[in-house]
Amino acid sequence: MRRTWLCVLGVAALLLAVSCDGIAPGSDGAAHDSWQRPFTRASIWNTKVGSGAQFSSAGPRPAANGVYPDPVHLIRATASDPEVTIMQAGGWFNRCSGTKSIGLKVRIPASLLIGDVTSRDSQPNSHLVVLQPDGHTIVQLAAAARCNSGGPLFGYSYGFGNVVSDLSGDGRFGSHASQLSTLGGAIRPGELTSAAPISHALDLEFWEFDNYYYGGSGAGCYRWPANSCDSYAAAMYRGTNPDFKIGALLAIPPGVTPESLGITTAAALKIFQALKDYGGYATESTAWSAFNISIDAAALGEFPEGTARDEVSRIMTALRVVTNNGPKTVGGGTAP
């Protein structure tokens, strides 16, 4: 049964006015698909960097291997898709060997296959987000795998309560090691190739080992809006900037221009502007000297190559942490 509780919240409580069909009006009053632009307008993913933002003096150092797309499987299920059991992954390798149910079922297309990991040569995060037929419920998993058509789905959950959430919620939590969402910041098909700007924060990943994420134990290894960090953070987070913890919002500071960085290609210019307008959240670790940007698996062919990719690497090193980003000052506060 379709949930209708959003219909009675009232305009004062829901300025974005999400309809019972999951369609919300855009800034120009035109309806748009909430699957393409999810979560509330006050979500961390939909809030611009504020004029009151304060920036760290240093940012990420260059990555030896440049920048790569980190694909996310974004699936829109239908009522005719079969309901399958979600199993705990058997491990980071041989994920389909798991034998314990996490206690949830999900509708996914019978034909959906997600490759397993059997060697250290390829270790994809394989994040998965499935929108259920009700148009609101989303299921998020990390290390997703499905080795047999029609068989069970395997994956990890970082915080069981983050597996299931609502497309019309604040979009904070999901399946990253930081427990942040894998849907809110993913670049979608057409966003790198159309004339329209990217109108949300990006989902960024950094090498945790060498002068990136600041370490610590317990809550000392992450910052809001994150709710966790990698289990090995105390040993492997070796950054020197206490502002740069997993969960940090990073953005291009005022005064930095495409010209000053030598950015000329269309795709790199779009990423530059998104990171200046909205910034990007440090959600995950890369486990090697590289930058990752989360992207819908269906848009992998649109990710920049050659000169444009080199330019995106330079953009990443121009980022600075928004040091006053917090629950009461999202994006640094005051006007965008």
N, C-alpha and C positions, 0 to 999 in steps of 0.2 A: 504493500500500500504506500502511495506517495505521502511523504510527510508534509504537513501543512502548517506546522507551528510558526514558520517564518511569516505567514500571512497576517498574524495577529500581533506582531511586535510593535507596529506603528512606525510612522515616519520619524518621529523624534528619536527612537531607539535604533533605527536602521536607515540612515541617510541614503544609503545606496539603493534602497527600495528593491530588494531582490524579490522577484515574483515567485509564485508557487511553481512555475515551470523552470526555475533556475536561470532565468534570463534577467539581467540587470541593465538599466539604462546607462549609456556612456555619458561622458561630460557634455556631449552635445545633445543629449536627450534621446539619441537613437539606441535601440535595443542591441545588446550584443550577447554572445554566448559566454556564459560564466565559466565554462570549461576552458575557453581560450584566455579569459582574463579572470582568474579565480580570486576568491576571498574578498573581504570587506575593503572599502576604500581606506580604512584606518589600519589595514594590515601592514606589517613591516615591509612586505613585498611591493605594496602600492603607495608607499609614502616617499615623497621626494626628500632629498637632502635639504635641510633647513638653512636659512640665512644665519642662524646662530650656531651652526656647526663649528666645532673646534677640531683641529687636525693635528695628528702627531707629526713630529719633525722628520721622522724616518719611515720608510715603507719597506715593502718586500725587496730583497736583493734579487738580481737576475737569476733565472733558472737555467741550468746548463742545457736542458733539453727543450726549452721553449714552452709553448702553450699547446694544449690539446683539448678536444671536446670530450666531455664525459657523458656518454649517452644515457638517457633515462627512457625506459619503456613506458609510454603513456597510452593506456588502453581505455577505450570507451565501450563498456559492455552493454548488451541488450537483454531484454527479458527472455529471449529464446536461447541465450548462451547457457551452457550447463553450469551447475553449482559444483565447485570442487573444494576439497579439503586443503587447507594451508598447513604444510608440514614444516617443522623447524629444520633448517638446512643441516646436513650431516657434518658440515665443517666449511671452512673457506674453500677448501678443495673438495671435490666429490659431493657437491651440495645435494644432489638427488639421492644420496644414500641415507638421508634422514628418515627416522622411523617414528618420531613423536609429533603428534598434532599440536598446534598452538591453540586449538580450541575454536577456530574460526573457519567459515567457508566463504567463498567468493565466487561470483559469476565471472567467467572469462571465456573468450572464444575457444571452442574445442580445438581449433587448429593452432592455437598459440604455442610456440616452442621458444624457450630461452635456454641457450647453451650452458652446459655445466662447465666447471673449471677443473681441469685434470692435471695441470702442470703450472709451474711458476713462470712460464713464458707469457702467460696471459691471465691476468687477475682482475677482470672487470668488476666494478662495484655492482653493476646490473641492478640499479634501483628500478623499482616497478611501482607505478601508480595506476590503479584501476578505478574508474568512475562507474558506480553501480547503476542499474537501470532506473532507479528512482530520481536520477539527475542531481543528487546531493551528496550521497555517501561516497567517500573515497577511501580506498584501502592502499596502504603504502608499505613496501617491503624493501629491505636491502639484501644484497647477495641473492637475488631471485634466480631461480632455475626451474625449468620444466622440460624434462627429457623425453617425455612421451606424450603424443597427442591424446588428449582425453584423460591423462593421468593427473596426479596431484601436483600442486604448486609448492615449491620449497623456497624458504627465505629466512631472513633474520628480522627481528624487531628490536629496536633500541628503545625500550620503554613500552610495555605492552599497550598502554593506553594511547600510544601514538599510531597504532596500526590503522585504526578506524577514526575518521574525522569527517567534517562537513565542508563541502565546497564553498559554502556561504559563511564559514567561520573566519577566525582571524588568520588562519593559515600558518601559525607559528611552528607547529610540531609535525614531525614525519619520521623518515627512515635514515637520515644521516647519522653519523657517529655523534654529532653535536645534538642530535634529536630534532634538528630543524627540518622543515619540509623539503621534499625533493620536487615539489610541483611549482611552488610559488615563483622561483627564480629561473626556471628552465627556459631557454630560448626555443621558441616554437617555429614551425614551418612558416616561411615568409618574412619573419622578423628581420632577417639579415639581408633580404633581397628586395623588400618593398620600399616605397617612398616614405611610409609612416615610421615615426621614431619608435624605438623600443620603450615601452611605457611601464616598466617595472624594474625592481632591483634584480641583479644577476646573482646566480649561485656559483660561488668561487671556491676553489680548493687549492691548498698550498702545501709545499713540502714541509712536514712537521719537524724535520731533523736539524736543518742547518740555518739558524738565524731567522726562523719563521715563528711558529707558535711558541708562546711563552709557556713554560712548564709549571708543574705543581701537582699537588694531590687534592682529591676532593673537589670542592668548588673552585679551588685555585687554578684549575687548568682551563676554565672557560669563562665567558662573560655573556651577559644578556645580549640577545634573546636565546642563546644556547642554553641547554639544560644538562649537558654532559660533554664528555670528550672521549678520545680513544682510550681503551683500557691500558695502553702502554705509555700514556702521557708522561708519567713521572720519570720514565727512563729516556723517552725519545723526543719529547718537546724540548728543544734546546735553544729557543729564541731568546734574545736579549732585551726585547722591548715589552715591558709588562702590559702595555695597552693592546698588543697584538696577540690576543688569545683566540682560540677557536670560538666562533660566534661574533667576532668583531665585524662591524660595518666599515667598509673601506670605500673611499670615493676619490675622484680627481679634485684637488683643491682649486679654489678660485685663482685665476691668474695663469694656470696651466692651459695651454691651447694646443690644438692639433699641430699648428705651425711650430710651436716650441719643441714638440716631440717628433716632428717629421712625419705626421700621419696624413696620408693622401688617398688611400684606397677606400672605396665606398663601405665595405663591411667593417673595416677597422674604425672608420669615422662613426658608424652607428654604435659600435661597442664603446668607443670613447664617450659619446654623448650620453649613453645610458648610464655609464659609470660616473659621469659628472652630475647628471640629473637625479639619479636614484641610488647610485652606488651599488655595492655588491656585498653579500654576506659570506664570511669564511665558514663554510659548513662542514668541511671534510678534509682529510689528509690525502696526499697523492702517493706517499711512500717512495717517491724518487724526486730528483731535482727537476720539477716541472710544475707549470701552472695548469689547472683544469678549469674549464667553464662548462657548466651543465647545459645540455641541449637535448631536446626531444630526439629520440633515435630516428624519427621520420625526417629530421632536418639535417642529418649528418652531412649530406652532400652539399649543404649551403655554408658549412663552416669554412672560414678563409684558409687559403693555401698560399705558399710562396711568400711574396713580399707582404701581402696583407697579414699573414700569420706572424711574420717578424714584427710588424707594426703593433699587433695586439700584445706581443711579449713586452714591447717597450711601454705600452699603456699600463700593463700590470705593475711594472716597477715604479710608475708615477703615482700609484695609489697611496693614500695615507689613511690611517685609522681615524674615524670620527670618534674622538675620545669621550664626548659627552652624549653619545647615543644611549638611550635608556628608555624604560617603560613610560616615563612621563615626558621624554624629549626624543621621540622617535625621529631619526634623521638629524638629530642635533637641535631640534626645536625651532620655534618661531616660523615665519613664513617660508615657503619653498623658494 
